[in-house]
Amino acid sequence: MQQTLFKLVDGINILPFDGEALFYPDFLSPQESQFYFDHILHSFTWKQEKITIYDKEMMQPRLTAFCGDEYRDLEYSDTIIKPQPWTEKMIVLKQKCEAIAGVSFTNALFNLYRDGKDSVSWHRDKEKNWGAEPVIASVSLGAARTFQLRNYKDKKITRSVELTPGSLLIMRGAIQRCWEHQVPKTNKRIGARINITFRILV
């Protein structure tokens, strides 16, 4: 059950229909963004997980970490991932996101893109862990990366936004059913990026 709280301000919806992707470019100050980047990088244990694509096993092109309420394990690709505990600083950031998203989050999934070669391919967050229409708050820290969306039925309909450090993207409604998203590789010489997605594990 998703607990409704309250919503403070409206973001810029970058989707034309079927769900919302609300963008808040100045969610964190530059100082806050750098602080949380350093805090997350050094406070959590990072792993490079294996994935299977077309019956071929390979390593994910990024590092991941998972934290949250201690009694909520993540079941993913026949693997059970136990969360690392919240830090006090992460609880503060979680509450800041909850005030805008209007829900109470139970967990945070971290992605560390070490450089432009790290990426995440087209996908929808459709795992049963997240519920039918999940609310996800995505915070970007470090290097800016392009976030792309395309309609699941008509892939000619696309949207794109530059996720700058300190920005927040709230995804909710039908977006995970009707839209795919990715962070593509880039040949640009860029530094590391950390993405936090606050989620509700059901």
C-alpha positions in Angstrom: 0.0 0.0 0.0 1.4 3.4 -1.0 0.9 6.0 1.7 -0.1 9.3 0.2 1.6 12.3 1.8 1.4 15.7 0.1 2.9 17.3 -3.0 4.7 20.7 -2.7 5.3 21.8 -6.2 4.8 20.8 -9.8 7.6 19.7 -12.1 7.9 19.9 -15.9 6.1 16.8 -17.4 8.3 15.7 -20.3 5.7 13.1 -21.5 2.8 13.9 -23.8 0.5 11.2 -22.5 0.2 7.8 -20.7 2.0 8.6 -17.4 4.1 11.4 -16.0 7.9 12.1 -15.9 8.1 15.2 -13.8 11.5 17.0 -14.0 12.9 19.3 -11.3 16.3 20.6 -12.6 17.3 22.4 -9.4 16.2 19.9 -6.7 19.6 20.0 -5.0 22.1 22.8 -4.8 25.6 22.2 -6.3 27.0 21.8 -2.8 24.3 19.3 -1.8 24.8 17.4 -5.0 28.5 17.0 -4.4 28.0 16.1 -0.8 25.6 13.3 -1.6 27.8 12.0 -4.4 30.8 11.6 -2.1 28.6 10.2 0.7 27.0 7.5 -1.4 30.2 6.6 -3.2 32.0 5.9 0.1 29.1 4.7 2.4 27.8 1.7 0.4 29.3 -1.5 -1.0 29.1 -1.6 -4.8 28.8 -4.7 -7.0 28.8 -5.5 -10.7 26.0 -7.9 -11.2 25.6 -10.5 -13.9 22.7 -10.3 -16.4 21.5 -12.7 -19.1 20.7 -11.3 -22.5 19.6 -13.6 -25.3 20.8 -16.6 -23.3 24.2 -15.0 -22.9 25.6 -14.1 -19.5 27.5 -10.9 -19.1 28.4 -8.3 -16.5 26.2 -5.2 -16.2 27.9 -2.1 -17.7 27.6 -0.2 -14.4 27.9 -0.8 -10.6 24.9 -1.1 -8.3 24.1 -0.9 -4.6 20.8 -1.3 -2.7 19.7 0.1 0.6 16.4 0.4 2.6 14.2 -1.0 5.2 16.0 -4.1 6.6 13.0 -6.4 6.3 12.4 -5.8 2.6 14.6 -8.0 0.3 14.8 -7.4 -3.4 14.0 -10.4 -5.7 15.7 -9.9 -9.0 16.5 -12.4 -11.8 16.2 -15.4 -9.4 18.5 -13.6 -6.9 17.6 -12.2 -3.5 19.4 -9.0 -2.6 19.4 -7.9 1.0 19.4 -4.1 1.5 22.2 -2.2 3.2 20.9 0.0 6.0 19.9 3.6 5.5 22.4 6.2 6.6 21.1 9.3 8.4 22.0 11.4 5.4 20.1 9.1 3.1 17.0 9.3 5.2 17.1 13.1 5.0 17.3 12.9 1.2 14.5 10.3 1.1 12.2 12.5 3.1 13.0 15.5 0.8 12.0 13.3 -2.2 8.9 12.1 -0.4 7.6 15.6 0.2 7.5 16.1 -3.6 6.5 12.6 -4.8 3.7 12.3 -2.3 4.5 8.7 -1.1 6.7 7.0 1.5 9.6 5.1 -0.1 11.0 1.9 1.4 14.2 1.5 -0.6 16.8 3.1 -2.8 18.6 1.5 -5.7 21.9 3.1 -6.7 23.6 3.0 -10.1 27.2 4.1 -10.6 28.1 5.0 -14.1 31.9 5.2 -14.0 32.3 6.9 -17.4 30.5 7.3 -20.7 31.0 3.6 -21.5 28.6 2.6 -18.6 24.9 2.6 -19.5 21.5 1.0 -19.0 19.7 -0.3 -22.1 16.0 0.1 -23.0 13.7 -1.3 -20.3 10.6 -0.8 -18.3 10.5 -1.1 -14.5 7.9 -3.9 -14.6 9.2 -6.2 -11.9 6.5 -7.4 -9.5 8.6 -5.9 -6.7 7.6 -2.4 -7.7 3.8 -2.9 -8.1 1.5 -2.2 -11.1 2.1 1.6 -11.4 5.1 2.5 -9.2 6.1 5.9 -8.1 9.9 6.3 -8.6 12.0 9.3 -7.6 15.3 9.5 -9.5 18.0 11.8 -8.3 21.1 12.5 -10.4 24.6 13.3 -9.0 27.9 13.8 -10.7 28.3 14.0 -14.5 25.2 14.9 -16.6 23.8 12.1 -18.7 21.0 11.9 -21.4 17.8 10.1 -20.3 15.8 8.8 -23.2 12.2 7.6 -23.4 10.2 6.0 -26.2 6.6 4.9 -26.4 6.4 1.1 -26.0 3.8 0.7 -28.8 5.0 3.4 -31.2 8.8 3.6 -30.9 8.8 6.7 -33.2 7.4 8.7 -30.3 10.4 9.7 -28.2 11.4 12.2 -25.5 14.8 13.1 -24.1 16.1 15.1 -21.1 19.6 15.9 -19.8 19.8 14.7 -16.2 22.0 17.4 -14.7 23.6 17.0 -11.2 21.1 17.8 -8.5 18.1 17.2 -10.7 15.1 15.1 -9.7 12.8 13.0 -12.0 9.5 11.7 -10.7 8.0 8.8 -12.7 4.5 7.7 -12.0 1.2 6.6 -13.4 1.2 4.5 -16.6 4.8 5.3 -17.6 6.3 1.9 -16.8 3.5 0.2 -18.9 3.6 2.6 -21.8 7.1 3.9 -22.0 10.7 2.4 -22.1 13.7 4.3 -20.9 17.5 4.1 -21.2 20.7 5.9 -20.4 22.8 5.3 -23.6 26.6 5.1 -23.8 28.4 8.2 -24.9 31.8 8.8 -26.6 32.2 12.1 -24.6 35.0 12.2 -22.0 32.9 12.5 -18.9 33.2 11.7 -15.2 31.3 9.4 -12.9 27.5 9.7 -12.3 25.5 8.3 -9.5 21.8 7.8 -9.9 19.5 7.1 -6.9 16.0 5.7 -7.5 13.9 5.8 -4.4 11.2 3.1 -4.7 8.4 1.3 -2.8 9.0 -2.4 -2.5 5.7 -4.2 -2.3 
